[in-house]
Amino acid sequence: MGKKGKERARERREQRRQEISHLRTVPYSPHERWWSKETVAVVTGANQGIGYEIARQLAVHGLHVVLTSRDFDRALGATTNLQAEGLSVQPCQLDITDAGSVMSFASWIQLEHGGIDVLVNNAGVNFNRGADNSVEFAETVIKTNYYGTKRMIDTMLPLMRPSSFGARIVNVSSRLGRANGRKNKIGDPTLRENLMKDETLSEELLDEMLTNFLSQLNDGTWQNGGWPQMYTDYSLSKLALNVYTRLKARRLAERLDSHRVYINCFCPGWVKTQMTNWEGNMSAEEGADTGVWMALLPVENISSGRFYAERREIDF
């Protein structure tokens, strides 16, 4: 892309940014508001950054939010700030990489609320900054971003309350995890095709892909494996999450309407948070917007198994 092309792209992004900023000021009509103060939303990794902002915006719209963090004191601090604004927010400790922690959390939710209506899977890690592409912590990244999120989905699904509006699962992901990304795609055409085709897509395929990457990491051959070249471990973890979102949506579509659960993922963009070392070009408020929009979509407008950015569907 030449200089003029980049300039036009920047102008389009800024225009869309302004459009969304305006949309955030438009209140939901009574017809669109399917939720109430009894509606329970869980947001993981919400003590700061995008997760905190998603929790805040959902609470501003009138939902009761359970704000979780690996560190209870951080969850409590974040919750205290939001409660001072008059918002209905509740703290809870949760480590999505720990099966025991997730099970304890599910038991607490069952006792405290009887179930949930919205699950926002925001908790995640990335140890690379700028031009870095270290894979030193690849196992932790994959364990957290994919397997931890998958554990949350599988554990919380039985607790998602039936309604005519459908429960919602929102997975915070990244454009870096697109199988057909222009700059960061999977190099193996067979694997890429199998990931994109419903008839070949499976959890086993995802497990095999991640196992192969970690195996190559251990024997030092990963750089020749056709993996994404930018933030390789993070990109693969988000690719797995994106693909799993599609797979899970297909399975959930078989449910009766009264037990319908909609699951989608979104890219918040390059946001100024601790994870990006504050180098992004968007605020946390802007980054959270699409996730909140997805969680609150009126039932007549919602789909499942989709990937969004800036309130628009993008390809996988």
N, C-alpha and C positions, 0 to 999 in steps of 0.2 A: 504494500500500500504506500503510495507516494505522499508527499507533504500535504497536497490538497485533499487527498482522500482521508488522511488522518484528521485534518481540520474539520471536514464535513462530519466525520464520525463523532468528534468531540461536540460539535454543534447539535447533532441528533441526541447524544446522551444528555446534554444539558437541557434540551427541550423536553425530553421525557422526564428528566428529574423534576423540572418545574411543574409538569402536568401531574405527576404523582404527589408532589407537595400540595398542590391544590386539592387533589382527590382526598387527601387525608383530612382536609377541613370540612368535607361534605358529610353531614351526619347520616347515619342509616335511618331509613324510614321505618315506621312501626311494622310494615309488611316484611321488611328485610331482616328485622331483628328476631331471629329464631331463638336466641338465648335469653337467659334471665340471670338474676343474682344467684340463683341456685346452680347454674351451670359451672362445672368444675373443669379447669384447665390445668394441666401439669406442664411445666417448662423445665427441662433439665439444663444443668450448667448455667443457671440464671443469676448468679451473684454479681455478674458484671457483663459489659459488652452487649452483643446482640441479644443474648438470652435475657438479660436484665430488661432491655428495651422491649422485647416481645412481651415479657411478663407485665411490664408497666402498661403497655398499650392495650393488652387484653383486659387488664383490670380497669383501665380508664373507660373501656366500652361496657363495663358492668359485669364481667365474669368474676368468679372467685378463682384466684390463681394460687396454686401450690408451687412455690419457688424452691428449686432444689440446687444443692451444691455438694461436692465431696466434703467440704468443710462446713459443719453446721454453723459455726460462728459467722462465717461469711454470708451464709444464707440468711441468718438472723439479722445481720447488719443491713443487707440489701432490703429485706422485708420491712425492717423498722423505718427505713427511709420512705418506702412506698406507703406504709400505713400512716405515716405523718401527713401524706397527701390525701388521706381519707379513703384509700383504696383497700379492697378486700383481698389481702395477700397473706399467705401462710408459709412459714419456712419448714423445710425438711431436709435431713441429710440423705444423700444418695450417691453411690459410686456405681456407675453403670458397668464398670469392668469387673465388679464383684457380684457373683451370682447370689450370695447370701444377702448382700445389701439390697439388691433388686427385689428379692423375695420378701424381705422385711418391709420394704417400702410398699409393695403390693398389699401385704397384710394390713399395714397401717391405713392405706387408702380405703380398703374394704371396711374397716371398722369406723374410720372417721367420716367417710362420705358415701359409702356404699357403691362407689364406682366413679368413673370420670367420663367427660364428654369430649375433651380435646387433649391430645398429647402432642407436645412440641419437642422433638428430639434435637436439642441444640448442643448438648455436651459433646465436646470433641477437642482434639489436640493437633497441633502442627508445630514442629520444632525447627522449621526452616524460615529464613528471613531473606528478603532481597533476592540476590542471585544465587544463594546457597542451594545445594541439592544433596544434603547429607541424608544418608539412610541409617544412621547410627541408632535411631529409635524407631525403626520401621515396625517392629513387632508391637510396640506400645501403640503406635498410631493406628495400625490395623485392628488391634484388639479393642481399642476405644471407639474409633469412628465407625467401624462396620460391625464387629461382633458385639460390642456393648450396646449399640443402637438396636441391633437385631434382637438382642436379649430383652431390651425394654419393650419393643413392639410385641414380641411373643408372650411376654409375661403380663402386659397390661391389656391385651386384646380381650380376655375374658371379663375384664372389669369395665369395658366400655359400654355405657348404658344404651339400651335400645331406645330409639325415638323415631318419629316420622321425618326428622331433619337429618338423621345420620350422625354418627360420631366421626371425628376428624383426627387424622394423624398427619403431622407436618414434619418432614425431615429437612433439617438445615444441611445443605450440601454445597456443591461448587461446580462451576463450569469446567474446572480443571478435571472433573471426573466424567467427561463425555467420551464415550467410546469412539465417536466420530469427530472429535474436536479438531478444529483446523490446525492447531499448533501442537496439541498435546495428546493425540489419539494413540490407541493401541496399535502397535506396528504389525502384529500378526493378523493378516486378513481373515484367516479361518476363525481365530478366536473372536475377532471383532464381529464377524458375521453371526457366530453362534450366540454372542451376547445380545445381538439386536433382534434375533428371530425368536418369536414366542415358542415355537415348537422345539427349539434346542436349549432354551433358557431354563436353568435349574439352580438350586442352591449348591448342588454338587459341582456344577461348572464354576461357580464363584469360589467355592472352597479350593478347587483344583488350581484355579488361576492364582489365588493368593499363596497357596502352598508352593507352587512353582516359583513364584517371585522370591519368597523367603528362602527357598532352597538355593536359588541362584545367588541370593545375597550372601548366604553362608559360604558358598564356594567361590565367590568373587567374580561371577560371570554375569551379574544382573544388568550391567551396562550394555550388553549385547543382546538382551532378551526382548527387545522391541517394546519396552515399557515406556510410559510417558516420561518425557525428559525434564519436565518442570515439577519440582516437589513430588518426586516419583512416589514415595510412600503415601503421602497425603492424597495425591491424585488417584491412586489405586484404591485407597480406602473409600473415597467418595464415589468412584466408579462403581464399586461393589454395592454401595448404599443406593445409588441411583437405579441400578439394575434390579436390586432386591425390591425396591419400591414398585417397579413395574410388575415383578413376579407376584408380590403380595397383593397388589391391586387385582390381579387376575383371579386369585384365589378368593379374595373377599367379595368379588362380584357375584359369587354363587350364593351369598347369603340372602335371606328374605329381606324385603324392604324395611321391615320394622327393626332389623338388626344390621342395617347397612353401616359399613365403616368405609370412609373415603380416605385414601392415603396418597399423598403427593410429596414432592420434594422441590426445593427452590434454592437458587443461588442468591445470597444477599448482596453480592458484589464485593469490591475491594474496600473494606470498611476500616475506619480508624479505630482499632482496638488493640489490646495488649497482644493478641495473636499475630497481628501484622506489624507489631512494634510501632503502632500509631502512624503508619506510612500510607494508609489508604486514602481514597479520594471521596469517601462518603462518611457521613455520621452514622452512629449506631441507630439513631432514630430512622434514618433512611434505609439502612440495611435491614431493619426489622420489618419494614412496611409490608413487603410481599408475603411474608410468613403470617402476619396478622390478618391480612386480606384473605389469604387462603383459608385460614381457620374459621373465618366468619362469613364466608360466601353463602348466600341464600341457596337453599337446596335445589332450586330450579337452575342455578348457574354452575353448580359444582360437578366436577368430573373426578376420576380417580386414575392413578398410575401416570400422572403427568409431571412435567418438569417446568418450573416457572422462573422467571427473572423479571423484575420491574413490572409486575402484574401482567406479564405476557407469557404465553407458553413458548418454550424453546425446545429444540430437539435434544435427544440423548446422545 
